[in-house]
Amino acid sequence: MHQAVEDAPAFMRQNIGAMIDAGGKMLRPTLVMLAGNYGGKNRDKLYQLAAAIEFLHTATLIHDDILDDAPTRRGHASLFVGTGIKAAVLIGDYLFARCFSLMDPIIDQRKGLGVAQAVERICEGEINQNSDRYKLDIGMRAYKRRISAKTAALIIASLSLGADQGGCETDDVRRFRRIGYDLGMAFQIVDDLLDFEGDSAETGKPVGRDLAAGIFTAPLIYALDSDYGDELRELLISPPYSDGTVARAVELTRRSGGIDRARFLAEHYTNHALKEATGLMDRPERESLTELTKELLLRKI
């Protein structure tokens, strides 16, 4: 990734380098490598593909932070806080372009179109999330549709592109796609759980930040469908919310069992992913993917 931005202007290179070194999970490039190494071919190109996918993901984070007016990312100041919004948008745009430049020599036009469609899905997910802010009548179907676009789409692309580049059989590429969907759904649900029960010192963001911004996720959606629903609706009917309102909403969500139901949903998708993985041949990459899938369900950041 550092090598891929060597020719960028110094200002961009410095800020992108800082983001690369900020200690992110590197989940998506890890998935590219696992699926690609399972296939066992073209390993020299997998690093380039993995870097491209992470650039795409990083670009979406830069733009997300601007749209959400989120001052921190991974415990550090968000990029736009230091550079200004205009510069941050341009850096994000540069990373989108760099992603496709890296991919062009190693994947064909059809697969490149698939990546572009994944970006479309991510944008659709963000647009839907913005449109649904503060809507107390949002249901689980709309929520699942949103997170399948916002999060699962790129995890699907990571595994399926890695598998294809690694020379996997068509049936295995399709299996990796299905694993990617379930893994992506579980990953986002756990992320949403952390907004209610995470440690802000570990997650790098305050508890209830999404709720305060009107982003209603699985725990709250379940809570609104519980005996505490009327009290929650009365509490959340008039944004913006004070810190006290957010704290009370978090407490009611916990009491309602909404967190337990959301965790059960995350476990459901995790188990689906694990079941799909059993269809892969017994190789070290399958074991690594299985362990990673289990760990993501239990993560605290």
C-alpha positions in Angstrom: 0.0 0.0 0.0 2.8 2.4 0.8 4.5 1.5 -2.5 1.3 2.2 -4.4 1.2 5.8 -3.3 4.9 6.6 -3.7 4.2 8.9 -6.6 1.3 10.8 -5.0 1.8 14.4 -3.9 3.6 14.7 -0.6 0.6 16.0 1.3 -1.5 13.0 0.1 1.3 10.5 0.6 1.8 11.7 4.2 -1.9 11.5 5.2 -2.6 8.2 3.4 0.5 6.7 5.0 -0.7 7.8 8.4 -4.0 6.0 7.8 -2.3 2.9 6.6 -0.3 2.8 9.8 -3.2 3.7 12.1 -3.7 0.1 13.2 -6.9 -0.9 11.4 -8.1 -4.5 11.3 -7.0 -5.0 7.6 -9.9 -7.5 7.6 -10.8 -7.2 3.9 -7.2 -7.7 2.5 -6.9 -10.6 5.0 -10.0 -12.2 3.4 -8.5 -11.6 -0.1 -5.4 -13.5 0.9 -7.2 -16.3 2.6 -9.4 -17.1 -0.3 -6.6 -16.5 -2.8 -4.2 -18.8 -1.0 -6.9 -21.4 -0.8 -6.8 -21.5 -4.6 -3.1 -21.5 -4.6 -2.4 -19.6 -7.9 -1.2 -16.1 -8.8 0.0 -15.5 -5.3 2.3 -12.7 -6.5 -0.8 -10.7 -7.6 -2.9 -11.2 -4.5 -1.0 -8.5 -2.5 -1.8 -6.0 -5.2 -5.5 -7.0 -5.2 -5.6 -6.9 -1.3 -4.0 -3.4 -1.3 -6.6 -2.3 -3.9 -9.5 -3.6 -1.8 -8.2 -1.9 1.4 -7.7 1.4 -0.5 -11.4 1.2 -1.5 -12.4 0.5 2.1 -10.3 3.3 3.4 -11.8 5.7 0.9 -15.3 4.8 2.1 -14.2 5.4 5.7 -12.9 8.9 4.8 -16.1 9.9 3.2 -18.2 8.2 6.0 -16.5 10.3 8.6 -17.2 13.5 6.7 -20.9 12.6 6.2 -21.3 11.5 9.8 -19.3 14.5 11.1 -17.4 11.9 13.2 -14.4 13.5 14.8 -12.5 10.3 15.6 -11.6 7.1 13.8 -9.8 4.1 15.5 -9.1 6.4 18.5 -7.4 9.0 16.3 -8.7 12.3 14.8 -10.6 11.6 11.6 -8.7 12.7 8.4 -10.9 15.7 7.7 -10.3 17.1 11.1 -6.7 17.7 10.3 -6.8 18.3 6.5 -10.2 20.0 6.1 -13.2 18.6 4.3 -12.2 19.5 0.8 -8.7 17.9 1.1 -10.2 14.8 2.7 -12.8 14.3 0.0 -10.0 14.6 -2.6 -7.8 12.0 -0.8 -10.8 9.7 -0.7 -11.4 10.2 -4.4 -7.7 9.5 -5.1 -7.9 6.2 -3.2 -11.0 5.1 -5.2 -9.1 5.8 -8.4 -5.9 4.2 -7.1 -8.0 1.1 -6.2 -9.0 0.6 -9.8 -5.6 1.5 -11.2 -4.1 -1.4 -9.1 -6.8 -3.8 -10.2 -6.7 -3.0 -13.9 -3.7 -5.2 -14.8 -4.8 -8.2 -12.8 -8.6 -8.6 -13.2 -10.7 -8.6 -16.3 -13.4 -6.1 -17.3 -16.3 -8.3 -16.0 -14.7 -8.6 -12.5 -13.8 -4.9 -12.5 -17.5 -4.2 -13.2 -18.3 -6.3 -10.2 -16.1 -4.1 -8.0 -17.8 -1.0 -9.4 -21.2 -2.6 -8.5 -20.0 -3.2 -5.0 -19.1 0.5 -4.7 -22.6 1.3 -6.0 -24.1 -1.0 -3.3 -22.0 0.7 -0.6 -23.2 4.1 -1.7 -26.8 2.9 -1.7 -26.4 1.6 1.8 -25.0 4.9 3.0 -27.8 6.8 1.2 -30.4 4.6 2.8 -28.8 5.0 6.2 -29.0 8.8 5.8 -32.6 8.6 4.6 -33.6 6.5 7.5 -32.1 8.6 10.2 -34.4 9.2 13.2 -37.1 7.0 11.7 -38.7 5.1 14.6 -40.7 2.9 12.3 -37.7 1.3 10.6 -38.0 -2.5 10.5 -35.5 -5.3 10.4 -36.0 -5.8 6.7 -34.8 -2.3 5.9 -32.0 -2.6 8.4 -30.7 -5.9 6.8 -31.0 -4.4 3.3 -28.9 -1.4 4.5 -26.1 -3.4 6.1 -26.0 -5.9 3.2 -25.1 -3.0 1.0 -23.1 -0.9 3.4 -20.9 -3.6 4.8 -21.5 -7.1 3.3 -21.0 -6.0 -0.3 -17.3 -5.3 0.1 -16.6 -8.4 2.2 -18.3 -10.5 -0.5 -16.1 -8.8 -3.1 -12.9 -9.5 -1.0 -13.5 -13.2 -0.7 -14.9 -13.8 -4.2 -12.2 -11.8 -6.0 -9.5 -13.4 -3.9 -10.9 -16.8 -4.7 -11.2 -16.1 -8.4 -7.7 -14.6 -8.6 -6.3 -17.6 -6.7 -7.7 -20.0 -9.3 -10.5 -21.5 -7.3 -13.1 -23.6 -9.0 -16.4 -21.8 -9.8 -18.3 -23.6 -7.1 -15.8 -22.5 -4.5 -15.9 -18.9 -5.7 -19.6 -19.0 -5.2 -19.2 -20.6 -1.8 -16.8 -17.8 -0.8 -19.4 -15.3 -2.0 -22.0 -16.9 0.3 -19.6 -16.9 3.2 -18.8 -13.2 2.5 -22.5 -12.3 2.8 -23.0 -14.1 6.1 -19.7 -12.8 7.5 -20.4 -9.3 6.4 -23.9 -9.3 8.0 -22.5 -10.7 11.3 -19.6 -8.2 11.3 -21.9 -5.2 11.0 -24.4 -6.4 13.6 -21.5 -6.9 16.1 -20.3 -3.4 15.2 -23.8 -2.1 15.9 -23.8 -4.0 19.2 -20.6 -2.3 20.3 -22.5 1.1 20.0 -24.5 -0.1 23.0 -22.1 -2.2 25.0 -18.6 -1.4 23.8 -15.8 0.2 25.8 -15.2 3.6 24.3 -11.5 3.4 25.3 -11.3 0.2 23.1 -13.7 1.0 20.3 -12.4 4.6 19.8 -15.9 6.1 19.8 -18.4 6.9 22.6 -21.1 4.5 23.5 -24.4 5.5 21.7 -22.7 7.6 19.0 -24.7 6.0 16.2 -27.9 6.3 18.2 -27.3 9.9 18.9 -26.9 10.5 15.2 -30.2 8.9 14.5 -28.7 5.7 13.1 -31.1 3.0 14.5 -29.6 -0.5 14.4 -30.6 -4.0 15.4 -30.5 -3.7 19.2 -32.7 -0.6 19.2 -35.0 -1.9 16.4 -35.7 -5.0 18.6 -36.1 -2.8 21.7 -38.7 -0.7 19.9 -40.7 -4.0 19.4 -40.6 -4.8 23.1 -42.5 -3.7 26.2 -40.1 -0.8 26.3 -41.1 0.4 22.8 -43.5 3.1 23.8 -41.1 4.7 26.3 -38.3 4.6 23.8 -40.5 6.2 21.1 -41.5 9.0 23.5 -37.9 9.5 24.4 -36.6 9.6 20.9 -39.4 11.4 19.1 -37.7 14.8 19.1 -34.0 15.0 18.0 -31.4 16.2 18.6 -30.8 14.1 21.7 -29.0 15.2 24.8 -26.4 13.0 26.4 -28.9 12.0 29.1 -31.5 11.0 26.4 -28.9 8.8 24.7 -27.8 7.2 28.0 -31.4 6.5 28.9 -32.2 5.0 25.5 -29.1 2.7 25.8 -30.2 1.6 29.2 -33.8 0.8 28.0 -32.4 -1.1 25.0 -30.3 -3.2 27.4 -33.3 -3.9 29.6 -35.5 -4.8 26.7 -33.4 -7.7 25.6 -32.7 -5.9 22.3 -29.0 -6.6 22.7 -29.5 -10.3 23.3 -31.7 -10.6 20.3 -29.2 -8.7 18.1 -26.4 -11.0 19.3 -28.5 -14.0 18.5 -28.9 -12.6 14.9 -25.2 -12.1 14.6 -24.7 -15.7 15.8 -27.2 -16.9 13.2 -25.2 -15.3 10.3 -21.9 -16.5 11.9 -23.2 -20.1 12.0 -24.3 -19.8 8.4 -20.8 -18.7 7.4 -19.2 -21.6 9.4 -21.6 -24.1 7.8 -20.7 -22.9 4.3 -17.0 -23.1 5.2 -17.4 -26.8 5.9 -18.0 -27.3 2.2 -14.4 -26.2 1.4 -11.6 -28.7 1.3 -9.7 -29.2 4.6 -6.8 -26.8 4.0 -5.1 -24.4 6.4 -6.9 -21.4 4.8 -10.3 -23.0 5.7 -9.2 -23.4 9.3 -7.9 -19.8 9.4 -11.2 -18.5 7.9 -13.2 -20.5 10.4 -11.2 -19.2 13.4 -11.4 -15.6 12.1 -15.2 -15.9 11.7 -15.6 -17.1 15.3 -13.2 -14.3 16.6 -15.2 -11.6 14.8 -18.3 -12.6 16.7 -16.5 -12.0 20.0 -14.6 -8.9 19.1 -14.6 -5.8 21.3 -13.4 -3.3 18.8 
